[in-house]
Amino acid sequence: MATAQVVTPKQVGPWAKAADVASNVMKPAPAGFVAGDPKAIASQFILNDQAFVDLQLYIRAALMLPGSNVQFDMEFPETLFRDWLAKDKKGDLYNQTKSTLVDIFARCYNFQNNTVDRMLAFTDKLLKFSLTEDERVAAIAKHRPVVEDENLVLSDPKVKAAIGAIWSACQGLIADASAAEAEASKLVEVLRQFHTDTVVDATRVEDIQRRTNAVFPSPDDISRSASTEYQKLHLQLKKMYDDQLEASRRIGWPNSGALIYINSIGSVMYCNDKQTWDKFAEIDRSLQQTWGQAEKAHQNAIRLSAKTDSLKTMIKRIGDTINKAINALDKICKDFVSFKGELEYIQTKIKGMKGAMEIEVEWLRGLAFAELDAARISWNQVRIAASYYREHGVLLKNTDKENLEALQRPPPAGEEVELLGATFGGINVTKLAISLYSRGTSIEVPGVVRDFSDPWMNVEKTYTMLYRVGSEHRVFASKEYAAQESFIYTFRKDFGKSTAGSSHHSRVTPRQAPNDCPIEILAVIWGPEKRDQQSVIDYVYRCVNNAPGIVWSNEKLGGDSWPRTQKTGVIYYRRKGTDKVQLLVGREREVTQFNA
């Protein structure tokens, strides 16, 4: 299982030291002074894509359960199952099944509608902090040369004023980190409780699944039960038929006796002089009653079969997904513990600056900014992880009941057509797209894509994907409503037989990269169109190692591919010397950086 790696961004901009103090490192430091811990972070964040897919599958399965005891009773009446549930040795299986499934629904509904909202608010706050941080960092950069100036003593008013201004900016950063750490701590508690409850629920589900499988009727059992009343009717009819033959034999001629029409079975019977109309009326009533009982038993059997299958399917879906969800929640809990730890570390480093700046030894004052540099590295880790959780949190928030079967279908082994990357509305949806659309020897995408949550409300979006057949890569891009809902985009090994409607579909030729560039571009897509202009390719390569990054705009990306519509862009690429496809996405007027 691939785990996303977080790479420490380059130290650029105002965070970088204004003066090189390397020449001073051999000078003795005062007793008790500890230089800033560089904390060479190999990020503690897991950021596992599969964890979100597994959790989404579980949430979807849970949302298909009855949401209350009343709803469960209406959907699965106890009287319908009574005879079969009575076979359970432990007893009270009906109520235990009901409470287990209703509890799971309530927990997952609360997670989706409350906890995920808090997670999104938390990540939004972190990303907002990163935007407000620039003003403070600019203030620090402005006054930093004064603090680092070895020709100025600590008592100099300029130095004191600079330290005061820097510390004021630092206090704002500390306050932001402290508030975020407090929320991270609360979220860790909530996530751990959900994890603990889900572990308990897994045991409950295993128990009811084993017991219901043992006592619930098979289709053959249901068929035999339904046939019992029909057997009674058959025996009654057989007896009447035998009586009819006997009456006919005694009379001698079939048409010499009275013919009596039996309403309930639409037939006639012979009547000799010893049989009366009242007798036949009684027979008719008895037949009607037996027929009614048989019909009722038959209808109950059909209903029991459907309800049994539905309930067993619900339990199985939960059983198949709950343990993977537990593992997913464990990873997510660890990530939020990492959020808490990194935010706590940031505060510690920044708080350490004040004492370091007020050291009497002039040349050592500049080393206080090593504390800031260490905090900056952690802060960038937090920002990257926050952006990741913002993206995946949106998918969790919009989880619904649709396409559960498709999501649960594992990709077939030995695929000839392999989906490598996919985006929808500026969101990376690769994992879900593979689960939904890969068919082994083909990829099938609906003409109107409705399988992903809406990441950009009230804007018509673009779906893109890059796939591989053997050593050949191909790219596809389509407007959200480019085709009819009934249309299916089909992609096969034979390019000539693949259908892509009116959307863009082409083979990919990797674009040669400069020698000093670590990546190789496979495709650049702006809106619903692939961009092959050399000027666009050159622009992207220039942005790989240079700030501010990719500016998603018509001017930079070869013109307006979709007039009067806000567009998204995606760059499919791979690291030199590797086959793994990566992607960079963004929305119009945004700026996105490649991870170093």
PyMOL commands that set and color helices and strands:
alter all, ss='L'
color gray80, all
select helices_A, chain A and resi 13-15+22-24+49-63+69-75+78-85+93-148+157-215+219-251+263-265+277-357+362-365+368-397+404-408+430-437+495-497+534-544
alter helices_A, ss='H'
color red, helices_A
select strands_A, chain A and resi 258-262+267-271+417-424+427-428+442-446+462-469+472-479+488-492+504-507+519-526+529-530+550-551+568-575+581-587+591-592
alter strands_A, ss='S'
color yellow, strands_A
deselect
rebuild
show_as cartoon
